[in-house]
């Protein structure tokens, strides 16, 4: 296995020698005695991690940290200092340092901190790769269908995707409403933020409020610990509420508050929690009719239906059945490693 590369930037030769002795059995080590040399080695070798002294001749180590982070945010930087300055540590972390070590350093702590930073970097890269695959999978132009109705849906998704506008997706069961919701999410600036889906019909009334907003410890009999709700988890991302027509009147009122105020409180809590969440809802019911019958709040309906995307059933999408069949055959053949 290829060794990870670690760059040491420190003006003290004895410190570099000590660091090299500890780390060299596990990592490939590069060295630099000042900021300029360090930046040159960084740009040439592209190390996986940097150990950077706070005090360097002629240049402040925090300034070097800013440059390193601006050129490559994925490379973790661990700061080294001869003083246990809390302010310096805070400043370094604010600028994006992965961690902080004081000289003289403890050998075991050094190994742990370096390994932790590299492990975190590997996980971050894996998440980015997975998100890139998800973006490709749910890109709106990969939705299958050439019918006129589907072309209109593609155009509407492209038009409203990158906005905070609330979208209501309607259509029969099985028409692909969640797929459209994901296309809306993954074609926006929120694409790297959470996409949280919740089926409102799948949870009993006693649990839906806790699931959406969370609860504080002791707020009811089974609340043995604080629970973070789905809205909190979806912060800065998208919340997809499927089967929205099944919400009770009480939960409808609380959802309306979230849409109006962009805040909520956990069950049993007194603190208001601010959230930045884009709401996409879906239903296979006729919400207009439910409003007329008094079963769904009119004010909530108009908040949810700022944009309506109606997904037609396959029987109304002339020519799309063949495309879908071919797509399924290719997908299953790939899964089974068979030729079509």
N, C-alpha and C positions, 0 to 999 in steps of 0.2 A: 504494500500500500504506500502511495506517495505521501511523504511527510508534509505536514503543514509548515508554512514559512512564517517566521517571526522576525520582525525588524526591531532592533534595539537602538533607540536614539538617546544617548546620554554622553555628556562631555567628560565624565570620569571613566578612565580606562579600566580601573579596578572594578567598578560597578558592572561595566559591560562584560568583563571577564567572569565575574561571579555569576551573572545572569546566564551567560553562555554555558558555564559548567553545569548549571542546574537543568537547563532546558535542552541542551544539544542532543542528549540521547534520544529525545522524543521528537524534536523539531529541527528543521533547517534554519540556521541562524544567520541573519544579516545585521551589520553594525553601521552606525554613523555617529560621529562625534559632535555634530552641530546641526542646526535646523536646515541649512541649505543642503548639506550632504544627505540628511535624512529624507528630505523631500525628493531629491534626485533618485535615491535608492527606492523609495516608495513608488515613484512613477515608473521606474525601470523594471523592478522585480515583482510589483503587485503582491505584497505579502498578505497573508491571511489574518495577521494580527500585528499591532504595533505596541511596544512598551516605550512610553515617552516621558522623559524627565520634564518636570515643571519649569526648572531653571536651566536655561541654556545660554551660552555666550552670545550676546548681541540680540537675542530674540527670546521673547517670552514663550514658554511651552504651550500656554493656552492659545496663543496666536497660531502656533503650528497645528494644534488640535483643530482649530476652526478651518484651516486650509485642508487638512486631511479629510475632515468630515464633508467639506464642500465638494471635494474631488471624488470621494467614494464613501457613501454612507454605510455600505455593507461591511466595511473593514472595522472591526472593533479596536478601540484604542484604550489602553490601560495607562493611567498616569502614575508617575513615580515622583516622590518628593522626599526631601530630607527633613521636612518639618511636618508635624501633625496639625496642619492648618485646616480647620473645618471649613472656613470660607473658601479656600482654594479648592477643596473637595467639592463643595456645592457648586462653585463656578464651573469646574470641570464637567460635572454631571449635567449641568444645564446646557453646556456646549456639545453634549453627546458622548462623553467618555463612557466606556462600558463599565469601568471600575476604577479603583484607586488603591494604591499601595504606598506605605510609608517606609523609608529607609531608616535603619537597616531592616530589610524584609525577612520574614520568616519563610524558609524554603518550602515547607509544606503548603503554606498559605499561597505562595506564589504559584505553585503547581495547580492548586485548586482554582484560583482565580483565572489563570490562563485557560485551563481546560473548560471552565464554565463559559467563558466568553466565546471560545471557538464552538462549543456545543450550541450555544444560543444563536451564533451566526449561521451554523448549518441548518438549524430548525427554521430560521427566518428565510433562508434561501429556498428550503423545501416548500414552505408555505407560499412563497411568491410563485414558484413553479406550478404548484397545484392550483393556485388562483388563476394563473395564465391558462391552464388547461380548462378550467371551469368557464373562463371568459370565452374561449373558443367554442366550447360545447353549447353555450347558451346565447351566443351572438345572434341578434335577431334575424340576420340574413340566413342563418342555418335552420330557422323554423321551416318545416317542410310544407310546401304548398305553392302552386302557381296560379290558382284560381284568382279571379278578380277580387273576391272578398278578402283573401289572404294578402294580396298586394296592398289593399287599403289598410289592413292591420299593420303590415310592415311600415308603411308610411307614417301611420299614427304613432307607432312605437318610436320611430326615429325622431318624430317631431317633439314628443313630450318626455322622452326618456331622461334627459339631463335637466330636470327641473324638480322643484319641491312639490309640484302639483300632485294632489291626491288622485289616484286612479281607481276606478271601479271596473272590474272585469266581469262580464256576465256571459252566461252560456250554459248549455246542458252539461251534466257530469260526463267527464271523459273527453272534453273538447280541447283540453290543454291550457287551462287557465293559469296553472302554476308555471308552466313553461313560458307563457307570455310575461308573467310577473318577474321571472328570473331574467328574461331578455331586457325588461325595463331596468332592472338593477345593474346588470353587468354591462350595460352600454351607457353608464353614467360615471361621473367623477366619484361616486360612492362604491365603485366596483370592488375596491380592495377592503371595503368595510363590511360589517356583518350583513348577511341576508338571513332573517329569521322568519320561518314559516310556522303558522299555528292554525290548526283546523278547529274552528270554533264549535263545530258540531260533535267533535270527538271527545270533548271533556264535559263532565257533569257540571251543572250550575254551581255546585259547591266548590269547584276547583278552578273554574275559568278565571275568576278575578285574581286569585293568587298566582295563577300561571302568567297572566298578563302583567300584573303590577308588583308581584312579590309580597312578602309579609315579614313582619318583625317577629322575633322570638317571643313566644308567649301570647301572641295575638289571638290564638284559638287553641283548642285542646291539643291538636297534633303538631302545633308549631313549636318544635323543639329547638329550632335554630332559625336564624335569619335566612330568607330565601330571596335571591335576586330574580326579578321578573323578566319576562321576554322583552318588554319595552326597554328596560335598562340594558339588556344584552345587545339590543339592536341599535343602541345609540350611535349616531353618525352614519348609520346604514339604512337598511330598508326592512320594514315589518310587513309581511304578507299575511293578511287575515283571510283565510279561506272560509267559505260558508258563513259569511258575516250576517246573513239573515237569521241565523239561529241564536244570536246573542239575546240575553234577557234584557228587560227594560232597565234594570239597575246597571248592568254592565254597559249598555248603550250610553247611559248618562255619563259614566266615567270615561268612556272612550271619547265622547264629545268634548269633555274637558281637556283631554290630551291634545286633540286636534286644535282646539281654540287657544289654549294657554301654553302648549308644549311643555307641560309639567304634570306630575301626578305624585301621589303618596302611596307608600306600601301599606298593606292592611295592618292596622295597629300602629302605624307610624304617624308622626306629626310633621316630619320634614318634607318639604316639597322638593322633588327631584326633577331638574330640568333635563330635557332630552331633545336631541336633533334627529328625528326619525322621519323618513319618508314612508307614508302609509300607502300600501296597495292592497285593496280588498277585492274579494271575489264572491260570487254567489250564483247558484243555479235556480234561485227563486226570483219571483217578480217583486222587487222591492217597492215599486209604485203601488202595487196592489196591497202589500203589507202596510204601507203608510196609510192608504185609504181605510183599511180595517183597524187602524190604531195599534198595530202590532210592531211597528217600526217607527222610530222617531223621525219626523220630517226634517228637523234641523240637522240631525246626523246624516240622513240620506243626502242632503244637498252638500254637506261637507265632504262626504265620501265620493260623490259623483261629480267632482269638478271636471274630470274627463272620464267618459265611459268608452270602454273597448268591448264590443260584443263579438264573441267568438262563435261563428256559425258551426252547426253540426256537420259531420263529414258528408252526409247525404245532400247538403246544399253546396258542397265544394266540388264542382264538376272537374274531373281529371286528377284530383289530389289523391284519391284512393290508390291508384297505381303507383304514384310517387312514394307514398307511405309504405306500400308493400315492398317495393324495391329497397327502400332504406332499411326496413326491418330485416330483410333477407341478408343484406350486406353486413348489418351489425351482428346478427346471430352467427353468420359464417365466420366473421372475424373472431368472435368470442370462442367459437368451437374449433378455430384454426382449420376451417374447411373452405374449399373453393365454392364459388356460387355456380 
